[in-house]
Amino acid sequence: MRVHRSAETAVVAVHDTGPGIPAEELGRVFERRWRGRTGRPVAGTGIGLALVRELVTAHGGMVTATSSAESTAFTISLPL
C-alpha cells in the first residue's frame, strides 16, 4: 500500500502479488455482485469493489484497476 499527494489529489495505491485478474474480466471488477471465475470458490458477495467505487465517486474521486498474470493494483484518487 502506498499513499502520496499529487498536486491537489490524494492517491492511495494497493498492489498485491496474487494470480492477477484476466484481461477479459478486468472491466467488470467494479460491478455489483460480479465475481470472476477464479473468485467464485472464495466466500463473499461480490459487492466490495462496487461499494469502494460508489464511495470514492461520491467524494469526487476515481478508482482504477490494473492487472497482469502476477499481480493486481487498485488506485484511488481523491481531491484534497
Backbone as a chain_set.jsonl record, in Angstrom:
{"seq": "MRVHRSAETAVVAVHDTGPGIPAEELGRVFERRWRGRTGRPVAGTGIGLALVRELVTAHGGMVTATSSAESTAFTISLPL", "coords": {"N": [[0.847, -1.162, 0.0], [0.499, 2.211, -0.779], [0.566, 5.655, -0.137], [0.223, 8.901, -1.338], [0.655, 12.388, -2.217], [-0.476, 14.128, -5.015], [-0.266, 16.93, -6.719], [-3.27, 18.488, -6.201], [-4.466, 16.232, -5.193], [-5.112, 13.281, -3.344], [-3.596, 10.16, -3.346], [-4.133, 6.753, -3.179], [-2.646, 3.716, -3.39], [-2.95, 0.296, -3.889], [-1.348, -2.722, -4.043], [-0.982, -6.066, -5.037], [0.456, -9.403, -4.995], [-0.83, -11.529, -6.133], [-2.615, -13.965, -8.182], [-3.527, -12.34, -10.229], [-5.938, -10.681, -12.415], [-7.812, -11.841, -15.061], [-7.564, -10.324, -18.314], [-9.949, -10.126, -19.791], [-11.839, -10.027, -17.798], [-11.278, -7.857, -16.227], [-12.519, -5.356, -16.718], [-14.928, -5.626, -15.448], [-14.732, -5.699, -12.685], [-15.706, -3.805, -10.868], [-18.422, -4.044, -10.872], [-21.566, -4.605, -9.304], [-22.152, -7.49, -7.396], [-20.766, -9.094, -9.158], [-18.512, -11.666, -9.788], [-15.394, -12.886, -10.553], [-14.231, -15.768, -12.423], [-12.156, -17.069, -11.03], [-12.562, -16.189, -8.462], [-14.862, -17.29, -7.493], [-14.882, -19.667, -5.8], [-14.18, -18.57, -3.366], [-15.345, -17.223, -0.311], [-17.855, -14.699, -0.179], [-19.742, -11.807, -1.356], [-19.458, -10.289, -3.608], [-19.725, -7.529, -3.634], [-17.929, -5.723, -2.611], [-15.88, -4.184, -4.122], [-17.603, -2.721, -5.71], [-18.859, -1.128, -3.805], [-16.645, 0.345, -2.92], [-16.084, 1.824, -5.255], [-18.468, 3.377, -5.43], [-18.349, 4.905, -3.037], [-15.914, 6.31, -3.362], [-16.447, 7.731, -5.731], [-18.614, 9.273, -4.858], [-17.292, 11.098, -3.309], [-16.034, 12.641, -5.116], [-13.911, 11.435, -6.373], [-11.838, 8.954, -8.05], [-11.493, 5.537, -8.983], [-9.334, 2.989, -10.067], [-8.347, -0.053, -11.749], [-5.67, -2.235, -12.439], [-4.049, -5.03, -13.939], [-1.96, -7.938, -14.127], [-0.582, -11.129, -15.057], [0.731, -11.761, -12.73], [0.07, -9.968, -10.696], [-2.119, -7.5, -9.14], [-3.337, -4.165, -9.136], [-4.901, -1.527, -7.437], [-5.97, 1.765, -7.647], [-6.793, 4.658, -5.957], [-7.958, 7.881, -6.293], [-8.415, 10.946, -4.778], [-9.873, 14.177, -4.43], [-8.286, 16.86, -2.691]], "CA": [[0.0, 0.0, 0.0], [1.255, 3.465, -0.845], [-0.262, 6.865, -0.116], [1.006, 10.096, -1.62], [-0.069, 13.55, -2.711], [-0.124, 14.524, -6.368], [-0.947, 18.227, -6.901], [-4.368, 18.646, -5.235], [-5.113, 14.927, -5.124], [-4.537, 12.228, -2.514], [-3.593, 8.921, -4.108], [-3.913, 5.534, -2.411], [-2.408, 2.614, -4.316], [-2.851, -1.012, -3.25], [-0.764, -3.642, -5.018], [-0.749, -7.396, -4.481], [1.233, -10.31, -5.832], [-1.656, -12.706, -6.353], [-2.656, -14.507, -9.536], [-3.98, -11.354, -11.211], [-7.295, -10.765, -12.936], [-7.731, -11.959, -16.52], [-7.887, -9.083, -19.034], [-11.358, -10.11, -20.205], [-12.677, -9.811, -16.616], [-10.852, -6.647, -15.514], [-13.501, -4.291, -16.883], [-16.147, -5.902, -14.683], [-14.449, -5.872, -11.257], [-16.454, -2.854, -10.043], [-19.858, -4.314, -10.995], [-22.174, -5.224, -8.127], [-22.418, -8.919, -7.385], [-19.999, -9.832, -10.16], [-17.33, -12.344, -9.263], [-14.65, -13.559, -11.606], [-14.249, -17.232, -12.312], [-11.218, -17.541, -10.012], [-13.029, -15.758, -7.148], [-16.105, -17.958, -7.104], [-14.787, -20.565, -4.641], [-13.878, -17.789, -2.169], [-16.549, -16.665, 0.308], [-18.099, -13.276, -0.4], [-20.953, -11.488, -2.106], [-19.139, -9.574, -4.832], [-20.128, -6.119, -3.598], [-16.883, -4.894, -2.005], [-15.313, -3.194, -5.028], [-18.687, -1.83, -6.139], [-19.007, -0.146, -2.719], [-15.477, 1.234, -2.985], [-16.292, 2.76, -6.372], [-19.542, 4.313, -5.071], [-17.861, 5.832, -2.011], [-14.895, 7.176, -3.946], [-17.137, 8.617, -6.674], [-19.425, 10.21, -4.072], [-16.379, 12.114, -2.781], [-15.399, 13.331, -6.237], [-12.691, 10.753, -6.761], [-11.838, 7.944, -9.095], [-10.77, 4.319, -8.644], [-8.987, 2.212, -11.253], [-7.703, -1.342, -11.511], [-4.808, -2.78, -13.481], [-3.656, -6.371, -13.542], [-1.149, -8.779, -15.003], [-0.664, -12.52, -14.607], [1.384, -11.898, -11.431], [-0.331, -9.002, -9.673], [-3.224, -6.573, -9.4], [-3.188, -2.886, -8.437], [-6.051, -0.63, -7.384], [-5.545, 3.126, -7.325], [-7.876, 5.568, -5.581], [-7.562, 9.296, -6.324], [-9.434, 11.789, -4.135], [-9.486, 15.581, -4.353], [-7.993, 17.351, -1.34]], "C": [[0.895, 1.227, 0.0], [0.271, 4.62, -0.883], [0.652, 8.04, -0.416], [0.084, 11.205, -2.143], [0.446, 13.888, -4.099], [-0.934, 15.768, -6.696], [-2.017, 18.366, -5.821], [-5.163, 17.356, -5.074], [-4.365, 14.018, -4.164], [-4.672, 10.927, -3.293], [-3.261, 7.761, -3.177], [-3.772, 4.407, -3.428], [-2.208, 1.329, -3.522], [-2.426, -2.001, -4.317], [-0.572, -4.992, -4.353], [0.08, -8.243, -5.441], [0.483, -11.62, -6.04], [-1.667, -13.126, -7.812], [-3.095, -13.515, -10.611], [-5.404, -11.614, -11.658], [-7.186, -10.854, -14.45], [-8.213, -10.684, -17.211], [-9.359, -9.012, -19.41], [-12.315, -9.891, -19.029], [-12.401, -8.474, -15.932], [-11.868, -5.518, -15.597], [-14.768, -4.467, -16.058], [-15.946, -5.896, -13.174], [-15.228, -4.922, -10.35], [-17.968, -3.029, -10.156], [-20.364, -4.996, -9.725], [-22.474, -6.688, -8.386], [-21.694, -9.712, -8.463], [-18.767, -10.425, -9.506], [-16.671, -13.087, -10.399], [-14.613, -15.064, -11.399], [-13.273, -17.751, -11.273], [-11.66, -17.157, -8.607], [-14.253, -16.497, -6.66], [-15.971, -18.906, -5.919], [-14.518, -19.841, -3.313], [-15.174, -17.19, -1.623], [-16.654, -15.174, 0.025], [-19.326, -13.06, -1.254], [-20.683, -10.757, -3.406], [-19.557, -8.121, -4.825], [-19.035, -5.184, -3.097], [-16.328, -3.819, -2.918], [-16.373, -2.247, -5.578], [-18.92, -0.751, -5.077], [-17.855, 0.839, -2.707], [-15.686, 2.273, -4.076], [-17.366, 3.796, -6.033], [-19.076, 5.341, -4.053], [-16.84, 6.815, -2.573], [-15.536, 8.182, -4.893], [-17.963, 9.665, -5.94], [-18.578, 11.341, -3.491], [-15.588, 12.805, -3.881], [-14.13, 12.679, -6.744], [-12.892, 9.729, -7.857], [-11.055, 6.735, -8.601], [-10.54, 3.529, -9.928], [-8.328, 0.901, -10.827], [-6.846, -1.701, -12.716], [-4.35, -4.151, -12.997], [-2.783, -7.018, -14.591], [-1.294, -10.201, -14.476], [-0.102, -12.707, -13.199], [0.883, -10.961, -10.349], [-1.534, -8.17, -10.115], [-2.973, -5.311, -8.587], [-4.481, -2.097, -8.538], [-5.534, 0.735, -6.958], [-6.773, 3.993, -7.092], [-7.308, 6.982, -5.577], [-8.713, 10.113, -5.762], [-8.957, 13.232, -4.12], [-9.263, 15.987, -2.905], [-8.832, 18.567, -1.01]], "O": [[1.914, 1.274, 0.689], [-0.74, 4.562, -1.583], [1.725, 8.168, 0.174], [-1.085, 10.982, -2.459], [1.654, 13.928, -4.332], [-2.141, 15.686, -6.924], [-1.69, 18.361, -4.634], [-6.373, 17.382, -4.849], [-3.134, 13.982, -4.163], [-5.736, 10.627, -3.836], [-2.247, 7.778, -2.48], [-4.673, 4.173, -4.233], [-1.396, 1.28, -2.598], [-3.061, -2.11, -5.366], [-0.061, -5.069, -3.235], [0.362, -7.83, -6.566], [1.09, -12.688, -6.114], [-0.82, -12.691, -8.593], [-3.033, -13.836, -11.798], [-5.999, -12.637, -11.322], [-6.527, -10.015, -15.065], [-9.157, -10.04, -16.751], [-9.956, -7.937, -19.351], [-13.491, -9.597, -19.247], [-13.218, -8.011, -15.135], [-12.053, -4.79, -14.622], [-15.59, -3.554, -15.978], [-16.917, -6.074, -12.439], [-15.394, -5.215, -9.166], [-18.721, -2.237, -9.588], [-19.688, -5.847, -9.147], [-22.978, -7.068, -9.443], [-21.986, -10.892, -8.657], [-18.065, -9.748, -8.754], [-17.325, -13.836, -11.125], [-14.931, -15.562, -10.319], [-13.534, -18.795, -10.675], [-11.177, -17.746, -7.64], [-14.644, -16.336, -5.504], [-16.879, -18.951, -5.089], [-14.62, -20.451, -2.249], [-16.005, -16.704, -2.39], [-15.644, -14.471, -0.007], [-19.887, -14.005, -1.809], [-21.587, -10.614, -4.23], [-19.73, -7.524, -5.888], [-19.199, -3.965, -3.154], [-16.302, -2.649, -2.536], [-16.072, -1.093, -5.881], [-19.151, 0.411, -5.413], [-18.061, 2.036, -2.507], [-15.488, 3.466, -3.848], [-17.187, 4.979, -6.324], [-19.377, 6.527, -4.19], [-16.899, 8.011, -2.289], [-15.2, 9.366, -4.857], [-18.005, 10.823, -6.357], [-19.094, 12.423, -3.213], [-14.591, 13.475, -3.611], [-13.354, 13.304, -7.467], [-13.943, 9.645, -8.492], [-10.067, 6.884, -7.883], [-11.433, 3.414, -10.768], [-7.826, 0.765, -9.711], [-7.246, -1.498, -13.862], [-4.273, -4.402, -11.795], [-2.852, -6.695, -15.777], [-2.058, -10.439, -13.541], [-0.415, -13.697, -12.537], [1.236, -11.138, -9.183], [-1.907, -8.145, -11.287], [-2.454, -5.38, -7.473], [-5.083, -2.012, -9.608], [-4.75, 0.842, -6.015], [-7.676, 4.051, -7.927], [-6.293, 7.247, -4.932], [-9.851, 9.988, -6.214], [-7.79, 13.501, -3.836], [-9.96, 15.52, -2.004], [-8.719, 19.115, 0.087]]}, "num_chains": 1, "name": "protein.A"}
